[in-house]
Amino acid sequence: MNSSQGFDVVILGAGPAGSAAAVTARKAGLSVLVIDKAVFPRPKLCGAGITPRSQTALAEIFGAEMPEEITLQSTKMGFHWDGEVLSEFDQPFAFKYTYRTRFDHWLLGLARAAGAEVREGTRVEEILDAENTLVFAGGERVGYTVLIGADGVASPVAKHLFGKAFDTETIGFAYETEVPLPCADDTRMSIDFGVVKWGYGWNFPKNDSQTIGVVSIRGLDQDLRAVMHRYLEHEGVDPESVSIKGAHIPFGDYKEKPGRGNILLVGDAAGFVDAITGEGIALAMESGAHAATAAARVIGEARPHRADRAYFPLVADIQADLAKVRKLRVIAYGSKTRPMFKEKLATSVRLREALFEVVRGDASYADIEKRMAKHAMVKMALKLSSWPAALGRRAKG
Ligand SMILES: Cc1cc2nc3c(=O)[nH]c(=O)nc-3n(C[C@H](O)[C@H](O)[C@H](O)COP(=O)(O)OP(=O)(O)OC[C@H]3O[C@@H](n4cnc5c(N)ncnc54)[C@H](O)[C@@H]3O)c2cc1C
């Protein structure tokens, strides 16, 4: 199947998912072509908060640490509620903050250095399944043995497979702006869960600016642009003085079967974004690497049409966690539990520690849910039985 104009793996999209797939496929000895409609460095609306889980994925997949010149580091965090400061604390690790323009360009350079061929400024017009061939805008054709769709939230590959990528009313939509106020290392980031329904606002420190944005579900009855203006005012910024841009984020929906036969979906194209934190970069890199591993396996067995069956089990943990977070976000965002959530953000060390574990990738949401249930049961048992306090403390431990 791999003709002279063909590649073992063709990857559509050169974001973190695409570059991770490319590097992993090259490590497995496959020939790789990465195609992107944009020319890099290209803009991409994103908070570009690089969590510890993302930092681990960078080390494991790319064998790399972020270059200092594109990075600001900080351990400091704060929770706000519609402008009110609820709590401020230090995380036991550093978040890294960057710009996607620089970050993605750097990653694509690593993919190129690993031997991937890269075609920028190239748009794919057609996917011909029966011939395992892509047709470019100018009519040129390229063959693939396995095709990886790393082409983002509006994924043309997902449209090709399922008729549409996502329902834009039920996934997330975000507004974001760069406020030209350069920050230093250890500047505090803040998250405001009270400024918007079913989402949050963020203010991330960057080397040359502050990145401020809000995210929520588009279909809700709220004027998200007006919310963005209010949030900017809370953060001391005149909304009329900055340029605000918007983008979709597959926040809360994902593909249960991210692919078909020898065509696989990764990252945003598969909807792999945490529905509470909005983190997608780690899952993009992890799923990109898993897709390339699956491709290498089935190509080695000369059974490329079983790529989906090799890939799905590798992302089953990611999907189980996304299913769980979709349920748990009702606690964070549902109107009945909001007062309790606000109080916990202000006071609960347990909640903070759970969040640390999630962004580090050390605990799944299922683990967190189990712990919450155990805690609630112990509390209820204590109330019902009026155990002596000392016994109760022992049960809690
Ligand atoms: C406002 C906002 C803030 C966010 N903040 C964070 C954050 O702080 N931390 C975090 O972890 N996540 C964040 N996310 C989520 C994160 O941006 C995504 O999850 C991540 O970019 C997914 O990477 P990807 O490689 O799958 O897709 P993308 O990064 O979107 O890359 C897709 C690539 O495909 C290319 N492409 C699209 N169509 C075609 C086509 N037809 N032909 C060729 N190429 C094509 C695009 O040009 C693009 O380069 C945020 C998202 C938004 C919208």
The ligand as a MOL file (V3000), in Angstrom:
LIG
                    3D

  0  0  0     0  0            999 V3000
M  V30 BEGIN CTAB
M  V30 COUNTS 53 58 0 0 0
M  V30 BEGIN ATOM
M  V30 1 C -9.1250 29.7680 24.4340 0
M  V30 2 C -8.5410 28.3950 24.7430 0
M  V30 3 C -7.7050 28.2580 25.8320 0
M  V30 4 C -7.1170 27.0130 26.1160 0
M  V30 5 N -6.2240 26.9220 27.1470 0
M  V30 6 C -5.5920 25.7540 27.3930 0
M  V30 7 C -4.5620 25.6710 28.3750 0
M  V30 8 O -4.1990 26.6690 29.0160 0
M  V30 9 N -3.9670 24.4740 28.6200 0
M  V30 10 C -4.3310 23.3590 27.9090 0
M  V30 11 O -3.7730 22.2680 28.1740 0
M  V30 12 N -5.2820 23.4100 26.9310 0
M  V30 13 C -5.8980 24.5850 26.6430 0
M  V30 14 N -6.8270 24.6500 25.6280 0
M  V30 15 C -7.0910 23.4570 24.8350 0
M  V30 16 C -5.9670 23.2470 23.7950 0
M  V30 17 O -5.7830 24.4370 23.0610 0
M  V30 18 C -6.2940 22.1110 22.8190 0
M  V30 19 O -6.7940 21.0180 23.5330 0
M  V30 20 C -5.0620 21.7120 22.0210 0
M  V30 21 O -4.6770 22.7510 21.1580 0
M  V30 22 C -5.3200 20.4700 21.1690 0
M  V30 23 O -4.2180 20.2350 20.3320 0
M  V30 24 P -4.4170 19.5220 18.9090 0
M  V30 25 O -3.0400 19.2710 18.3830 0
M  V30 26 O -5.3620 18.4030 19.0290 0
M  V30 27 O -5.1770 20.5880 17.9920 0
M  V30 28 P -4.7330 22.0550 17.5220 0
M  V30 29 O -3.7210 22.6060 18.4140 0
M  V30 30 O -5.9940 22.8160 17.3100 0
M  V30 31 O -4.0400 21.8230 16.1180 0
M  V30 32 C -4.7940 21.4530 14.9820 0
M  V30 33 C -4.0020 21.8110 13.7360 0
M  V30 34 O -4.7230 21.3060 12.6040 0
M  V30 35 C -4.6140 22.2250 11.5490 0
M  V30 36 N -5.7360 22.0140 10.6150 0
M  V30 37 C -7.0530 22.2310 10.8410 0
M  V30 38 N -7.7570 21.9570 9.7220 0
M  V30 39 C -6.8580 21.5470 8.7800 0
M  V30 40 C -6.9710 21.1560 7.4250 0
M  V30 41 N -8.1460 21.1040 6.7880 0
M  V30 42 N -5.8470 20.8130 6.7480 0
M  V30 43 C -4.6370 20.8740 7.3680 0
M  V30 44 N -4.4740 21.2710 8.6470 0
M  V30 45 C -5.5680 21.5850 9.3440 0
M  V30 46 C -4.6590 23.5960 12.2320 0
M  V30 47 O -4.0720 24.6080 11.4270 0
M  V30 48 C -3.8560 23.3210 13.5210 0
M  V30 49 O -2.4940 23.6590 13.3510 0
M  V30 50 C -7.4250 25.8880 25.3060 0
M  V30 51 C -8.2810 26.0290 24.2100 0
M  V30 52 C -8.8300 27.2730 23.9250 0
M  V30 53 C -9.7250 27.4290 22.7090 0
M  V30 END ATOM
M  V30 BEGIN BOND
M  V30 1 1 1 2
M  V30 2 1 2 3
M  V30 3 2 2 52
M  V30 4 2 3 4
M  V30 5 1 4 5
M  V30 6 1 4 50
M  V30 7 2 5 6
M  V30 8 1 6 7
M  V30 9 1 6 13
M  V30 10 2 7 8
M  V30 11 1 7 9
M  V30 12 1 9 10
M  V30 13 2 10 11
M  V30 14 1 10 12
M  V30 15 2 12 13
M  V30 16 1 13 14
M  V30 17 1 14 15
M  V30 18 1 14 50
M  V30 19 1 15 16
M  V30 20 1 16 17
M  V30 21 1 16 18
M  V30 22 1 18 19
M  V30 23 1 18 20
M  V30 24 1 20 21
M  V30 25 1 20 22
M  V30 26 1 22 23
M  V30 27 1 23 24
M  V30 28 2 24 25
M  V30 29 1 24 26
M  V30 30 1 24 27
M  V30 31 1 27 28
M  V30 32 2 28 29
M  V30 33 1 28 30
M  V30 34 1 28 31
M  V30 35 1 31 32
M  V30 36 1 32 33
M  V30 37 1 33 34
M  V30 38 1 33 48
M  V30 39 1 34 35
M  V30 40 1 35 36
M  V30 41 1 35 46
M  V30 42 1 36 37
M  V30 43 1 36 45
M  V30 44 2 37 38
M  V30 45 1 38 39
M  V30 46 1 39 40
M  V30 47 2 39 45
M  V30 48 1 40 41
M  V30 49 2 40 42
M  V30 50 1 42 43
M  V30 51 2 43 44
M  V30 52 1 44 45
M  V30 53 1 46 47
M  V30 54 1 46 48
M  V30 55 1 48 49
M  V30 56 2 50 51
M  V30 57 1 51 52
M  V30 58 1 52 53
M  V30 END BOND
M  V30 END CTAB
M  END
